[in-house]
Amino acid sequence: MLLRPWVASCHETGELLSDYVDGELEGRSLARVSRHLARCRRCRALLDSLTRVLELLRTLAEPAAPPSPALVAAVLERVEQLPDAPP
């Protein structure tokens, strides 16, 4: 029996943390996890770590700057100078 059913346990919070970060929790689950995070330093540290990892992953997924027109022209020129491949 839960002594404080209005606050999530560390285990429950850990299970729901990804959904919490993604904004997918609602209602009672959101309230329970939020109350737990307000009281538990360890789970807040886990939340901070998860948030940092997700931010780093987002920066890795960002596209690189497109190549300069001069580079594109130089590559195309070199490709055009290659000998034709045998049939």
PDB file of N, CA, C and O in Angstrom, chain B, residues numbered from 101:
ATOM      1  N   MET B 101       0.843  -1.184   0.000  1.00  0.00           N
ATOM      2  CA  MET B 101       0.000   0.000   0.000  1.00  0.00           C
ATOM      3  C   MET B 101       0.889   1.248   0.000  1.00  0.00           C
ATOM      4  O   MET B 101       1.841   1.340   0.775  1.00  0.00           O
ATOM      5  N   LEU B 102       0.577   2.178  -0.852  1.00  0.00           N
ATOM      6  CA  LEU B 102       1.346   3.410  -0.910  1.00  0.00           C
ATOM      7  C   LEU B 102       1.004   4.303   0.263  1.00  0.00           C
ATOM      8  O   LEU B 102      -0.165   4.507   0.591  1.00  0.00           O
ATOM      9  N   LEU B 103       2.041   4.831   0.887  1.00  0.00           N
ATOM     10  CA  LEU B 103       1.800   5.739   2.002  1.00  0.00           C
ATOM     11  C   LEU B 103       1.350   7.114   1.509  1.00  0.00           C
ATOM     12  O   LEU B 103       0.572   7.804   2.167  1.00  0.00           O
ATOM     13  N   ARG B 104       1.851   7.487   0.354  1.00  0.00           N
ATOM     14  CA  ARG B 104       1.494   8.780  -0.222  1.00  0.00           C
ATOM     15  C   ARG B 104       1.059   8.559  -1.671  1.00  0.00           C
ATOM     16  O   ARG B 104       1.859   8.771  -2.582  1.00  0.00           O
ATOM     17  N   PRO B 105      -0.168   8.145  -1.906  1.00  0.00           N
ATOM     18  CA  PRO B 105      -0.597   7.820  -3.265  1.00  0.00           C
ATOM     19  C   PRO B 105      -0.642   9.034  -4.190  1.00  0.00           C
ATOM     20  O   PRO B 105      -0.774   8.864  -5.402  1.00  0.00           O
ATOM     21  N   TRP B 106      -0.539  10.221  -3.672  1.00  0.00           N
ATOM     22  CA  TRP B 106      -0.574  11.427  -4.491  1.00  0.00           C
ATOM     23  C   TRP B 106       0.795  11.818  -5.010  1.00  0.00           C
ATOM     24  O   TRP B 106       0.920  12.778  -5.772  1.00  0.00           O
ATOM     25  N   VAL B 107       1.855  11.063  -4.594  1.00  0.00           N
ATOM     26  CA  VAL B 107       3.214  11.303  -5.063  1.00  0.00           C
ATOM     27  C   VAL B 107       3.731  10.012  -5.697  1.00  0.00           C
ATOM     28  O   VAL B 107       3.602   8.938  -5.110  1.00  0.00           O
ATOM     29  N   ALA B 108       4.311  10.112  -6.880  1.00  0.00           N
ATOM     30  CA  ALA B 108       4.876   8.944  -7.549  1.00  0.00           C
ATOM     31  C   ALA B 108       6.114   8.460  -6.814  1.00  0.00           C
ATOM     32  O   ALA B 108       6.789   9.234  -6.136  1.00  0.00           O
ATOM     33  N   SER B 109       6.406   7.175  -6.952  1.00  0.00           N
ATOM     34  CA  SER B 109       7.637   6.612  -6.392  1.00  0.00           C
ATOM     35  C   SER B 109       8.792   6.911  -7.343  1.00  0.00           C
ATOM     36  O   SER B 109       8.573   7.364  -8.467  1.00  0.00           O
ATOM     37  N   CYS B 110      10.025   6.658  -6.892  1.00  0.00           N
ATOM     38  CA  CYS B 110      11.185   6.840  -7.762  1.00  0.00           C
ATOM     39  C   CYS B 110      11.073   5.920  -8.983  1.00  0.00           C
ATOM     40  O   CYS B 110      11.389   6.324 -10.102  1.00  0.00           O
ATOM     41  N   HIS B 111      10.625   4.690  -8.762  1.00  0.00           N
ATOM     42  CA  HIS B 111      10.489   3.745  -9.861  1.00  0.00           C
ATOM     43  C   HIS B 111       9.467   4.247 -10.887  1.00  0.00           C
ATOM     44  O   HIS B 111       9.740   4.257 -12.088  1.00  0.00           O
ATOM     45  N   GLU B 112       8.303   4.657 -10.410  1.00  0.00           N
ATOM     46  CA  GLU B 112       7.264   5.162 -11.317  1.00  0.00           C
ATOM     47  C   GLU B 112       7.748   6.408 -12.056  1.00  0.00           C
ATOM     48  O   GLU B 112       7.509   6.555 -13.254  1.00  0.00           O
ATOM     49  N   THR B 113       8.420   7.295 -11.348  1.00  0.00           N
ATOM     50  CA  THR B 113       8.935   8.509 -11.974  1.00  0.00           C
ATOM     51  C   THR B 113       9.940   8.161 -13.065  1.00  0.00           C
ATOM     52  O   THR B 113       9.898   8.723 -14.159  1.00  0.00           O
ATOM     53  N   GLY B 114      10.840   7.236 -12.764  1.00  0.00           N
ATOM     54  CA  GLY B 114      11.818   6.808 -13.766  1.00  0.00           C
ATOM     55  C   GLY B 114      11.164   6.228 -15.006  1.00  0.00           C
ATOM     56  O   GLY B 114      11.610   6.481 -16.125  1.00  0.00           O
ATOM     57  N   GLU B 115      10.111   5.452 -14.811  1.00  0.00           N
ATOM     58  CA  GLU B 115       9.388   4.852 -15.928  1.00  0.00           C
ATOM     59  C   GLU B 115       8.697   5.905 -16.787  1.00  0.00           C
ATOM     60  O   GLU B 115       8.547   5.717 -17.995  1.00  0.00           O
ATOM     61  N   LEU B 116       8.276   7.010 -16.176  1.00  0.00           N
ATOM     62  CA  LEU B 116       7.490   8.031 -16.877  1.00  0.00           C
ATOM     63  C   LEU B 116       8.297   9.265 -17.273  1.00  0.00           C
ATOM     64  O   LEU B 116       7.753  10.189 -17.877  1.00  0.00           O
ATOM     65  N   LEU B 117       9.578   9.289 -16.942  1.00  0.00           N
ATOM     66  CA  LEU B 117      10.372  10.501 -17.140  1.00  0.00           C
ATOM     67  C   LEU B 117      10.467  10.922 -18.606  1.00  0.00           C
ATOM     68  O   LEU B 117      10.393  12.112 -18.911  1.00  0.00           O
ATOM     69  N   SER B 118      10.627   9.975 -19.499  1.00  0.00           N
ATOM     70  CA  SER B 118      10.705  10.312 -20.918  1.00  0.00           C
ATOM     71  C   SER B 118       9.403  10.953 -21.398  1.00  0.00           C
ATOM     72  O   SER B 118       9.426  11.944 -22.128  1.00  0.00           O
ATOM     73  N   ASP B 119       8.273  10.385 -20.986  1.00  0.00           N
ATOM     74  CA  ASP B 119       6.980  10.973 -21.345  1.00  0.00           C
ATOM     75  C   ASP B 119       6.818  12.352 -20.717  1.00  0.00           C
ATOM     76  O   ASP B 119       6.228  13.248 -21.322  1.00  0.00           O
ATOM     77  N   TYR B 120       7.340  12.523 -19.506  1.00  0.00           N
ATOM     78  CA  TYR B 120       7.278  13.818 -18.822  1.00  0.00           C
ATOM     79  C   TYR B 120       8.051  14.875 -19.621  1.00  0.00           C
ATOM     80  O   TYR B 120       7.553  15.978 -19.848  1.00  0.00           O
ATOM     81  N   VAL B 121       9.258  14.530 -20.039  1.00  0.00           N
ATOM     82  CA  VAL B 121      10.099  15.459 -20.797  1.00  0.00           C
ATOM     83  C   VAL B 121       9.447  15.800 -22.138  1.00  0.00           C
ATOM     84  O   VAL B 121       9.525  16.939 -22.598  1.00  0.00           O
ATOM     85  N   ASP B 122       8.814  14.823 -22.753  1.00  0.00           N
ATOM     86  CA  ASP B 122       8.169  15.032 -24.054  1.00  0.00           C
ATOM     87  C   ASP B 122       6.826  15.744 -23.949  1.00  0.00           C
ATOM     88  O   ASP B 122       6.205  16.047 -24.967  1.00  0.00           O
ATOM     89  N   GLY B 123       6.369  16.015 -22.717  1.00  0.00           N
ATOM     90  CA  GLY B 123       5.087  16.688 -22.527  1.00  0.00           C
ATOM     91  C   GLY B 123       3.894  15.803 -22.805  1.00  0.00           C
ATOM     92  O   GLY B 123       2.813  16.293 -23.130  1.00  0.00           O
ATOM     93  N   GLU B 124       4.085  14.491 -22.679  1.00  0.00           N
ATOM     94  CA  GLU B 124       3.024  13.550 -22.992  1.00  0.00           C
ATOM     95  C   GLU B 124       2.220  13.096 -21.778  1.00  0.00           C
ATOM     96  O   GLU B 124       1.227  12.385 -21.927  1.00  0.00           O
ATOM     97  N   LEU B 125       2.634  13.497 -20.585  1.00  0.00           N
ATOM     98  CA  LEU B 125       1.875  13.124 -19.392  1.00  0.00           C
ATOM     99  C   LEU B 125       0.736  14.096 -19.162  1.00  0.00           C
ATOM    100  O   LEU B 125       0.857  15.289 -19.438  1.00  0.00           O
ATOM    101  N   GLU B 126      -0.351  13.587 -18.663  1.00  0.00           N
ATOM    102  CA  GLU B 126      -1.510  14.428 -18.366  1.00  0.00           C
ATOM    103  C   GLU B 126      -2.125  13.974 -17.047  1.00  0.00           C
ATOM    104  O   GLU B 126      -1.816  12.903 -16.526  1.00  0.00           O
ATOM    105  N   GLY B 127      -2.980  14.802 -16.541  1.00  0.00           N
ATOM    106  CA  GLY B 127      -3.808  14.453 -15.392  1.00  0.00           C
ATOM    107  C   GLY B 127      -3.047  13.980 -14.183  1.00  0.00           C
ATOM    108  O   GLY B 127      -2.061  14.586 -13.761  1.00  0.00           O
ATOM    109  N   ARG B 128      -3.528  12.876 -13.630  1.00  0.00           N
ATOM    110  CA  ARG B 128      -2.987  12.343 -12.375  1.00  0.00           C
ATOM    111  C   ARG B 128      -1.512  11.957 -12.496  1.00  0.00           C
ATOM    112  O   ARG B 128      -0.727  12.210 -11.582  1.00  0.00           O
ATOM    113  N   SER B 129      -1.135  11.348 -13.618  1.00  0.00           N
ATOM    114  CA  SER B 129       0.264  10.942 -13.793  1.00  0.00           C
ATOM    115  C   SER B 129       1.192  12.148 -13.798  1.00  0.00           C
ATOM    116  O   SER B 129       2.247  12.125 -13.165  1.00  0.00           O
ATOM    117  N   LEU B 130       0.806  13.192 -14.505  1.00  0.00           N
ATOM    118  CA  LEU B 130       1.611  14.407 -14.536  1.00  0.00           C
ATOM    119  C   LEU B 130       1.738  15.014 -13.144  1.00  0.00           C
ATOM    120  O   LEU B 130       2.824  15.421 -12.734  1.00  0.00           O
ATOM    121  N   ALA B 131       0.640  15.071 -12.431  1.00  0.00           N
ATOM    122  CA  ALA B 131       0.651  15.647 -11.082  1.00  0.00           C
ATOM    123  C   ALA B 131       1.528  14.824 -10.142  1.00  0.00           C
ATOM    124  O   ALA B 131       2.290  15.387  -9.357  1.00  0.00           O
ATOM    125  N   ARG B 132       1.427  13.496 -10.214  1.00  0.00           N
ATOM    126  CA  ARG B 132       2.211  12.621  -9.328  1.00  0.00           C
ATOM    127  C   ARG B 132       3.713  12.767  -9.599  1.00  0.00           C
ATOM    128  O   ARG B 132       4.511  12.881  -8.668  1.00  0.00           O
ATOM    129  N   VAL B 133       4.087  12.762 -10.876  1.00  0.00           N
ATOM    130  CA  VAL B 133       5.506  12.870 -11.227  1.00  0.00           C
ATOM    131  C   VAL B 133       6.023  14.257 -10.857  1.00  0.00           C
ATOM    132  O   VAL B 133       7.128  14.377 -10.327  1.00  0.00           O
ATOM    133  N   SER B 134       5.259  15.290 -11.120  1.00  0.00           N
ATOM    134  CA  SER B 134       5.686  16.657 -10.777  1.00  0.00           C
ATOM    135  C   SER B 134       5.906  16.797  -9.275  1.00  0.00           C
ATOM    136  O   SER B 134       6.893  17.391  -8.841  1.00  0.00           O
ATOM    137  N   ARG B 135       4.994  16.253  -8.487  1.00  0.00           N
ATOM    138  CA  ARG B 135       5.156  16.324  -7.026  1.00  0.00           C
ATOM    139  C   ARG B 135       6.382  15.543  -6.577  1.00  0.00           C
ATOM    140  O   ARG B 135       7.102  15.972  -5.676  1.00  0.00           O
ATOM    141  N   HIS B 136       6.621  14.393  -7.208  1.00  0.00           N
ATOM    142  CA  HIS B 136       7.791  13.603  -6.833  1.00  0.00           C
ATOM    143  C   HIS B 136       9.076  14.364  -7.162  1.00  0.00           C
ATOM    144  O   HIS B 136      10.000  14.411  -6.351  1.00  0.00           O
ATOM    145  N   LEU B 137       9.128  14.962  -8.362  1.00  0.00           N
ATOM    146  CA  LEU B 137      10.326  15.702  -8.754  1.00  0.00           C
ATOM    147  C   LEU B 137      10.587  16.887  -7.832  1.00  0.00           C
ATOM    148  O   LEU B 137      11.740  17.253  -7.604  1.00  0.00           O
ATOM    149  N   ALA B 138       9.539  17.481  -7.308  1.00  0.00           N
ATOM    150  CA  ALA B 138       9.702  18.606  -6.394  1.00  0.00           C
ATOM    151  C   ALA B 138      10.346  18.171  -5.081  1.00  0.00           C
ATOM    152  O   ALA B 138      10.924  18.991  -4.368  1.00  0.00           O
ATOM    153  N   ARG B 139      10.248  16.885  -4.763  1.00  0.00           N
ATOM    154  CA  ARG B 139      10.742  16.387  -3.473  1.00  0.00           C
ATOM    155  C   ARG B 139      11.999  15.521  -3.561  1.00  0.00           C
ATOM    156  O   ARG B 139      12.672  15.306  -2.553  1.00  0.00           O
ATOM    157  N   CYS B 140      12.319  15.024  -4.751  1.00  0.00           N
ATOM    158  CA  CYS B 140      13.389  14.021  -4.866  1.00  0.00           C
ATOM    159  C   CYS B 140      14.568  14.566  -5.675  1.00  0.00           C
ATOM    160  O   CYS B 140      14.468  14.753  -6.887  1.00  0.00           O
ATOM    161  N   ARG B 141      15.653  14.810  -5.008  1.00  0.00           N
ATOM    162  CA  ARG B 141      16.859  15.350  -5.643  1.00  0.00           C
ATOM    163  C   ARG B 141      17.434  14.357  -6.653  1.00  0.00           C
ATOM    164  O   ARG B 141      17.892  14.766  -7.720  1.00  0.00           O
ATOM    165  N   ARG B 142      17.417  13.079  -6.342  1.00  0.00           N
ATOM    166  CA  ARG B 142      17.971  12.062  -7.236  1.00  0.00           C
ATOM    167  C   ARG B 142      17.208  12.007  -8.562  1.00  0.00           C
ATOM    168  O   ARG B 142      17.819  11.920  -9.627  1.00  0.00           O
ATOM    169  N   CYS B 143      15.889  12.057  -8.498  1.00  0.00           N
ATOM    170  CA  CYS B 143      15.095  12.017  -9.729  1.00  0.00           C
ATOM    171  C   CYS B 143      15.211  13.322 -10.515  1.00  0.00           C
ATOM    172  O   CYS B 143      15.146  13.307 -11.744  1.00  0.00           O
ATOM    173  N   ARG B 144      15.383  14.447  -9.824  1.00  0.00           N
ATOM    174  CA  ARG B 144      15.627  15.710 -10.528  1.00  0.00           C
ATOM    175  C   ARG B 144      16.956  15.659 -11.269  1.00  0.00           C
ATOM    176  O   ARG B 144      17.069  16.173 -12.382  1.00  0.00           O
ATOM    177  N   ALA B 145      17.963  15.040 -10.654  1.00  0.00           N
ATOM    178  CA  ALA B 145      19.265  14.894 -11.318  1.00  0.00           C
ATOM    179  C   ALA B 145      19.126  14.004 -12.550  1.00  0.00           C
ATOM    180  O   ALA B 145      19.733  14.273 -13.586  1.00  0.00           O
ATOM    181  N   LEU B 146      18.331  12.953 -12.437  1.00  0.00           N
ATOM    182  CA  LEU B 146      18.075  12.088 -13.579  1.00  0.00           C
ATOM    183  C   LEU B 146      17.354  12.860 -14.692  1.00  0.00           C
ATOM    184  O   LEU B 146      17.678  12.706 -15.869  1.00  0.00           O
ATOM    185  N   LEU B 147      16.389  13.681 -14.316  1.00  0.00           N
ATOM    186  CA  LEU B 147      15.674  14.521 -15.278  1.00  0.00           C
ATOM    187  C   LEU B 147      16.642  15.494 -15.969  1.00  0.00           C
ATOM    188  O   LEU B 147      16.579  15.671 -17.185  1.00  0.00           O
ATOM    189  N   ASP B 148      17.522  16.113 -15.205  1.00  0.00           N
ATOM    190  CA  ASP B 148      18.508  17.033 -15.779  1.00  0.00           C
ATOM    191  C   ASP B 148      19.417  16.314 -16.771  1.00  0.00           C
ATOM    192  O   ASP B 148      19.711  16.841 -17.844  1.00  0.00           O
ATOM    193  N   SER B 149      19.856  15.118 -16.413  1.00  0.00           N
ATOM    194  CA  SER B 149      20.724  14.341 -17.300  1.00  0.00           C
ATOM    195  C   SER B 149      19.993  13.970 -18.585  1.00  0.00           C
ATOM    196  O   SER B 149      20.542  14.100 -19.679  1.00  0.00           O
ATOM    197  N   LEU B 150      18.772  13.516 -18.448  1.00  0.00           N
ATOM    198  CA  LEU B 150      17.982  13.145 -19.622  1.00  0.00           C
ATOM    199  C   LEU B 150      17.769  14.355 -20.526  1.00  0.00           C
ATOM    200  O   LEU B 150      17.880  14.245 -21.747  1.00  0.00           O
ATOM    201  N   THR B 151      17.468  15.489 -19.942  1.00  0.00           N
ATOM    202  CA  THR B 151      17.252  16.710 -20.717  1.00  0.00           C
ATOM    203  C   THR B 151      18.514  17.109 -21.467  1.00  0.00           C
ATOM    204  O   THR B 151      18.440  17.494 -22.634  1.00  0.00           O
ATOM    205  N   ARG B 152      19.677  17.023 -20.815  1.00  0.00           N
ATOM    206  CA  ARG B 152      20.944  17.371 -21.476  1.00  0.00           C
ATOM    207  C   ARG B 152      21.255  16.426 -22.627  1.00  0.00           C
ATOM    208  O   ARG B 152      21.695  16.860 -23.691  1.00  0.00           O
ATOM    209  N   VAL B 153      21.026  15.131 -22.412  1.00  0.00           N
ATOM    210  CA  VAL B 153      21.282  14.153 -23.471  1.00  0.00           C
ATOM    211  C   VAL B 153      20.385  14.426 -24.672  1.00  0.00           C
ATOM    212  O   VAL B 153      20.843  14.386 -25.814  1.00  0.00           O
ATOM    213  N   LEU B 154      19.114  14.702 -24.420  1.00  0.00           N
ATOM    214  CA  LEU B 154      18.192  14.991 -25.522  1.00  0.00           C
ATOM    215  C   LEU B 154      18.593  16.261 -26.267  1.00  0.00           C
ATOM    216  O   LEU B 154      18.481  16.320 -27.491  1.00  0.00           O
ATOM    217  N   GLU B 155      19.052  17.264 -25.548  1.00  0.00           N
ATOM    218  CA  GLU B 155      19.520  18.499 -26.201  1.00  0.00           C
ATOM    219  C   GLU B 155      20.739  18.218 -27.083  1.00  0.00           C
ATOM    220  O   GLU B 155      20.832  18.735 -28.196  1.00  0.00           O
ATOM    221  N   LEU B 156      21.667  17.403 -26.590  1.00  0.00           N
ATOM    222  CA  LEU B 156      22.845  17.055 -27.382  1.00  0.00           C
ATOM    223  C   LEU B 156      22.453  16.257 -28.622  1.00  0.00           C
ATOM    224  O   LEU B 156      22.996  16.482 -29.703  1.00  0.00           O
ATOM    225  N   LEU B 157      21.519  15.334 -28.469  1.00  0.00           N
ATOM    226  CA  LEU B 157      21.070  14.552 -29.617  1.00  0.00           C
ATOM    227  C   LEU B 157      20.404  15.442 -30.662  1.00  0.00           C
ATOM    228  O   LEU B 157      20.567  15.225 -31.862  1.00  0.00           O
ATOM    229  N   ARG B 158      19.664  16.429 -30.210  1.00  0.00           N
ATOM    230  CA  ARG B 158      19.024  17.347 -31.159  1.00  0.00           C
ATOM    231  C   ARG B 158      20.069  18.138 -31.947  1.00  0.00           C
ATOM    232  O   ARG B 158      19.887  18.386 -33.139  1.00  0.00           O
ATOM    233  N   THR B 159      21.165  18.536 -31.288  1.00  0.00           N
ATOM    234  CA  THR B 159      22.198  19.280 -32.012  1.00  0.00           C
ATOM    235  C   THR B 159      22.897  18.387 -33.032  1.00  0.00           C
ATOM    236  O   THR B 159      23.322  18.869 -34.082  1.00  0.00           O
ATOM    237  N   LEU B 160      23.023  17.096 -32.740  1.00  0.00           N
ATOM    238  CA  LEU B 160      23.629  16.175 -33.696  1.00  0.00           C
ATOM    239  C   LEU B 160      22.730  15.973 -34.904  1.00  0.00           C
ATOM    240  O   LEU B 160      23.219  15.726 -36.006  1.00  0.00           O
ATOM    241  N   ALA B 161      21.439  16.073 -34.711  1.00  0.00           N
ATOM    242  CA  ALA B 161      20.490  15.838 -35.797  1.00  0.00           C
ATOM    243  C   ALA B 161      20.323  17.051 -36.699  1.00  0.00           C
ATOM    244  O   ALA B 161      19.741  16.940 -37.777  1.00  0.00           O
ATOM    245  N   GLU B 162      20.821  18.202 -36.279  1.00  0.00           N
ATOM    246  CA  GLU B 162      20.686  19.398 -37.098  1.00  0.00           C
ATOM    247  C   GLU B 162      21.547  19.258 -38.347  1.00  0.00           C
ATOM    248  O   GLU B 162      22.693  18.813 -38.272  1.00  0.00           O
ATOM    249  N   PRO B 163      20.995  19.637 -39.487  1.00  0.00           N
ATOM    250  CA  PRO B 163      21.774  19.499 -40.725  1.00  0.00           C
ATOM    251  C   PRO B 163      22.969  20.444 -40.736  1.00  0.00           C
ATOM    252  O   PRO B 163      22.927  21.544 -40.185  1.00  0.00           O
ATOM    253  N   ALA B 164      24.026  19.983 -41.376  1.00  0.00           N
ATOM    254  CA  ALA B 164      25.219  20.827 -41.527  1.00  0.00           C
ATOM    255  C   ALA B 164      24.916  21.924 -42.536  1.00  0.00           C
ATOM    256  O   ALA B 164      23.961  21.834 -43.306  1.00  0.00           O
ATOM    257  N   ALA B 165      25.726  22.934 -42.518  1.00  0.00           N
ATOM    258  CA  ALA B 165      25.559  24.030 -43.478  1.00  0.00           C
ATOM    259  C   ALA B 165      25.783  23.489 -44.883  1.00  0.00           C
ATOM    260  O   ALA B 165      26.648  22.635 -45.080  1.00  0.00           O
ATOM    261  N   PRO B 166      25.031  23.962 -45.851  1.00  0.00           N
ATOM    262  CA  PRO B 166      25.223  23.485 -47.229  1.00  0.00           C
ATOM    263  C   PRO B 166      26.595  23.922 -47.745  1.00  0.00           C
ATOM    264  O   PRO B 166      27.138  24.931 -47.296  1.00  0.00           O
ATOM    265  N   PRO B 167      27.147  23.166 -48.681  1.00  0.00           N
ATOM    266  CA  PRO B 167      28.455  23.546 -49.219  1.00  0.00           C
ATOM    267  C   PRO B 167      28.351  24.850 -50.001  1.00  0.00           C
ATOM    268  O   PRO B 167      27.295  25.203 -50.527  1.00  0.00           O
ATOM    269  N   SER B 168      29.446  25.533 -50.059  1.00  0.00           N
ATOM    270  CA  SER B 168      29.472  26.805 -50.796  1.00  0.00           C
ATOM    271  C   SER B 168      29.314  26.535 -52.295  1.00  0.00           C
ATOM    272  O   SER B 168      29.692  25.469 -52.780  1.00  0.00           O
ATOM    273  N   PRO B 169      28.763  27.490 -53.012  1.00  0.00           N
ATOM    274  CA  PRO B 169      28.641  27.323 -54.464  1.00  0.00           C
ATOM    275  C   PRO B 169      29.989  27.081 -55.144  1.00  0.00           C
ATOM    276  O   PRO B 169      30.062  26.346 -56.128  1.00  0.00           O
ATOM    277  N   ALA B 170      31.045  27.690 -54.629  1.00  0.00           N
ATOM    278  CA  ALA B 170      32.374  27.493 -55.209  1.00  0.00           C
ATOM    279  C   ALA B 170      32.828  26.043 -55.050  1.00  0.00           C
ATOM    280  O   ALA B 170      33.418  25.475 -55.969  1.00  0.00           O
ATOM    281  N   LEU B 171      32.560  25.446 -53.903  1.00  0.00           N
ATOM    282  CA  LEU B 171      32.938  24.050 -53.678  1.00  0.00           C
ATOM    283  C   LEU B 171      32.142  23.134 -54.599  1.00  0.00           C
ATOM    284  O   LEU B 171      32.699  22.205 -55.184  1.00  0.00           O
ATOM    285  N   VAL B 172      30.847  23.388 -54.732  1.00  0.00           N
ATOM    286  CA  VAL B 172      30.011  22.576 -55.612  1.00  0.00           C
ATOM    287  C   VAL B 172      30.539  22.656 -57.047  1.00  0.00           C
ATOM    288  O   VAL B 172      30.643  21.640 -57.734  1.00  0.00           O
ATOM    289  N   ALA B 173      30.869  23.870 -57.493  1.00  0.00           N
ATOM    290  CA  ALA B 173      31.389  24.047 -58.854  1.00  0.00           C
ATOM    291  C   ALA B 173      32.706  23.306 -59.044  1.00  0.00           C
ATOM    292  O   ALA B 173      32.927  22.691 -60.087  1.00  0.00           O
ATOM    293  N   ALA B 174      33.582  23.361 -58.043  1.00  0.00           N
ATOM    294  CA  ALA B 174      34.879  22.690 -58.149  1.00  0.00           C
ATOM    295  C   ALA B 174      34.712  21.177 -58.216  1.00  0.00           C
ATOM    296  O   ALA B 174      35.394  20.512 -58.996  1.00  0.00           O
ATOM    297  N   VAL B 175      33.817  20.632 -57.412  1.00  0.00           N
ATOM    298  CA  VAL B 175      33.587  19.184 -57.421  1.00  0.00           C
ATOM    299  C   VAL B 175      32.999  18.760 -58.765  1.00  0.00           C
ATOM    300  O   VAL B 175      33.442  17.774 -59.354  1.00  0.00           O
ATOM    301  N   LEU B 176      32.007  19.497 -59.248  1.00  0.00           N
ATOM    302  CA  LEU B 176      31.405  19.156 -60.543  1.00  0.00           C
ATOM    303  C   LEU B 176      32.432  19.228 -61.675  1.00  0.00           C
ATOM    304  O   LEU B 176      32.412  18.395 -62.582  1.00  0.00           O
ATOM    305  N   GLU B 177      33.318  20.205 -61.629  1.00  0.00           N
ATOM    306  CA  GLU B 177      34.354  20.329 -62.649  1.00  0.00           C
ATOM    307  C   GLU B 177      35.281  19.126 -62.634  1.00  0.00           C
ATOM    308  O   GLU B 177      35.642  18.602 -63.688  1.00  0.00           O
ATOM    309  N   ARG B 178      35.662  18.692 -61.451  1.00  0.00           N
ATOM    310  CA  ARG B 178      36.560  17.530 -61.347  1.00  0.00           C
ATOM    311  C   ARG B 178      35.859  16.260 -61.808  1.00  0.00           C
ATOM    312  O   ARG B 178      36.480  15.408 -62.443  1.00  0.00           O
ATOM    313  N   VAL B 179      34.579  16.124 -61.499  1.00  0.00           N
ATOM    314  CA  VAL B 179      33.835  14.946 -61.928  1.00  0.00           C
ATOM    315  C   VAL B 179      33.762  14.910 -63.451  1.00  0.00           C
ATOM    316  O   VAL B 179      33.916  13.850 -64.059  1.00  0.00           O
ATOM    317  N   GLU B 180      33.532  16.045 -64.052  1.00  0.00           N
ATOM    318  CA  GLU B 180      33.458  16.119 -65.509  1.00  0.00           C
ATOM    319  C   GLU B 180      34.787  15.786 -66.164  1.00  0.00           C
ATOM    320  O   GLU B 180      34.810  15.339 -67.311  1.00  0.00           O
ATOM    321  N   GLN B 181      35.892  15.992 -65.463  1.00  0.00           N
ATOM    322  CA  GLN B 181      37.230  15.699 -66.005  1.00  0.00           C
ATOM    323  C   GLN B 181      37.615  14.240 -65.871  1.00  0.00           C
ATOM    324  O   GLN B 181      38.611  13.811 -66.454  1.00  0.00           O
ATOM    325  N   LEU B 182      36.841  13.458 -65.109  1.00  0.00           N
ATOM    326  CA  LEU B 182      37.158  12.042 -64.935  1.00  0.00           C
ATOM    327  C   LEU B 182      36.952  11.308 -66.261  1.00  0.00           C
ATOM    328  O   LEU B 182      36.042  11.630 -67.024  1.00  0.00           O
ATOM    329  N   PRO B 183      37.803  10.324 -66.523  1.00  0.00           N
ATOM    330  CA  PRO B 183      37.605   9.555 -67.748  1.00  0.00           C
ATOM    331  C   PRO B 183      36.311   8.749 -67.650  1.00  0.00           C
ATOM    332  O   PRO B 183      35.901   8.343 -66.563  1.00  0.00           O
ATOM    333  N   ASP B 184      35.691   8.531 -68.768  1.00  0.00           N
ATOM    334  CA  ASP B 184      34.458   7.732 -68.785  1.00  0.00           C
ATOM    335  C   ASP B 184      34.764   6.329 -68.318  1.00  0.00           C
ATOM    336  O   ASP B 184      35.819   5.775 -68.623  1.00  0.00           O
ATOM    337  N   ALA B 185      33.851   5.768 -67.589  1.00  0.00           N
ATOM    338  CA  ALA B 185      34.010   4.405 -67.112  1.00  0.00           C
ATOM    339  C   ALA B 185      33.781   3.458 -68.288  1.00  0.00           C
ATOM    340  O   ALA B 185      32.953   3.735 -69.156  1.00  0.00           O
ATOM    341  N   PRO B 186      34.516   2.335 -68.319  1.00  0.00           N
ATOM    342  CA  PRO B 186      34.314   1.362 -69.414  1.00  0.00           C
ATOM    343  C   PRO B 186      32.904   0.775 -69.333  1.00  0.00           C
ATOM    344  O   PRO B 186      32.341   0.645 -68.246  1.00  0.00           O
ATOM    345  N   PRO B 187      32.341   0.422 -70.486  1.00  0.00           N
ATOM    346  CA  PRO B 187      30.977  -0.124 -70.494  1.00  0.00           C
ATOM    347  C   PRO B 187      30.852  -1.459 -69.838  1.00  0.00           C
ATOM    348  O   PRO B 187      29.757  -2.019 -69.783  1.00  0.00           O
TER     349      PRO B 187
END
